[in-house]
Amino acid sequence: MRNFFQSALFLGISASLFSACSTAEEKAKPLDMDKARTEIQAMEDAYAAAEKAKDANAVAVYYSADAVSYSRNEEPVSGNAAIRDRIAKNIAKDTAGNTNVYKVVDLFGDENHLVEIGSWKLNSPSGVETDRGHYMSYFEKRDGKWVCVRDMNVSSMPCKAPN
């Protein structure tokens, strides 16, 4: 009789564990990377459009409140407001009417975190490429939408000689 109870207990525990694992696997759905790529590219396109419109507030929507942005030839900037201020300063400096184009090159992650590797080009108003490079952005899903928490960019062009 004791063996019967032990076997029944073992089977009961095994069934509970198996059903718990099955439920967890059924609940965890993989991220649709094609959809995520489309969403992130739309964010990059909106970023470029806001830069072109010289609207630093619209650019800053890309970033979370606690974001940190690493830019070439500058110290990192922390917080959405500080990032927005740096963007506004850079937009004000551009009197030539240059435009950026951002392209998602690769995307890694899960339903809550994404790392984007992208390329960027800076074009003159006549469409001539004046600079190009790469960037990396780390996104988190907050309140149902992606926000950039960290980003960094580099130029692929040779450094200009000092004057």
N, C-alpha and C positions, 0 to 999 in steps of 0.2 A: 504494500500500500504506500509505503514511504517513497519508493521509486516512482510510483504513479504521480504523486503530488510534486515531486522534484521535476519530473518530466513536464507536467502541466505548467508548473511555475516557469520553467525554462522556456517552454513554447510561448507562454503568455508574454514574457519579457521580450523574447526575440521578435514576436509579432508587433509589439508596441514600438520597439526600436526600428524595425523595418518600416512600419507605417509612418513613423515620425520622419525617417530619412526620405521616404518617398514624398511626403508632403512638402518637405523643405526643398527637394529637387523640383517638384512641380511648381512651387511658388517662385523659385529663382529662375527668371527668364533671362536669357542672354540679351545683351544690348544689340539693337539693330544698328550696326555700324554704318550702313548706307544712310539711314535716317539721321544718325548723329553727324555724319560728314556733311550732309545737306544743311543741318541746323548750324553747324560751326561755320561753314562757308557763308551762309547768310549773315552770320554775325560779322565775319570779316568784310563782307561787301558793305554792310551797314556802317562799319567803322570807316572804311575808305570814303563812302558817300558823305559821312559826317565831317571828315577831314576836308573834303573838297568844298563842302558848304561852310567851312570854317566855324563849325559848331562843336566846341570842346565839350559841352554838356552831353551832346548826343554821342560823342566818342566815348565819354566816361561811363556810359551805360554798360559797356562791355565788361567793366571791372567790378569786382565785389568791393564792399566797404573796407575790407581788410587786405586788399590786394597789394602786392609789391611788384613794381615794374623796374626792370634792369635795362638800361639803354646804353648804347655805345657812347663812350667819351663823357659819361656822367655818372654820378653816384646814384644808387638805387633810390626810388621814391616810394614811400609807404602811404597807403590809404587812398581811397577814391578821390577825395578832394585835392590832395597833393598831386596825384596823377593828372587830374583834370587841369590843374593850374599849369603843370609842365606842358601839357598838350596845347593849352591856350597860348602859352608863350611861344611854342614852336610854330603854331599856326600863324601867329602874328608876324613872326620873322619871315615867313614865306610870302614875298611880294611878287614872285615869278609866276605863281599859279600852278605849281607842280602838283601832280596827283600820284597817289600810291595805288598799287594793285596788290592784293593779298590772295594767296592761293594755298589751300590745304594740300599738303604733299602726303602726309601720313597721319594716322590717328590710332591711338592705342587707349584702351581703358575698359571700364565696366559701366554699369548703370548709374554710378555716382561720381566717377572721376574719369577725366579724359586728358591725354597729353596730345597736343597737336604739334606737328612739325610742319612749318610752312615756308613759303618763299614770298619775297616781296620785290617789287620794282617801283622805282621812282621815275616818273616820266615828266618831261617838260610839257608845256601847253601844246607844242607841235608834235608830241608823241615820241620824242627822242628819249631813250632810256639814259638817265643821268646817274643812277645808282641802283644797286640791287643787293639782295642778301637773303638771309634766312632768319627765322624766329622760332621760338618754342613757347607755347602757352599751355599752362596747366589749368584745367577747368574743374569746377565742382558743380554738381546739380544742387541748387538751393531753391526752395519754394517752387519746385517743378521746372526751373529753367537753368540753363548753363550760364555760369559767370566765370570770368577769368580771375584766378586767384594769384597767379604768378606769370610773368612773361619776360622774355629776354630776346633781344635781336642783335644781329651782327651784319655788317656790310661785307660783301664778297669782293668789293673793289679794292684795288691797292690804295694804301694810305697816301694822301697828298703830302708832298714835301712841305715842311714849314717855310714860311716866308722869311 
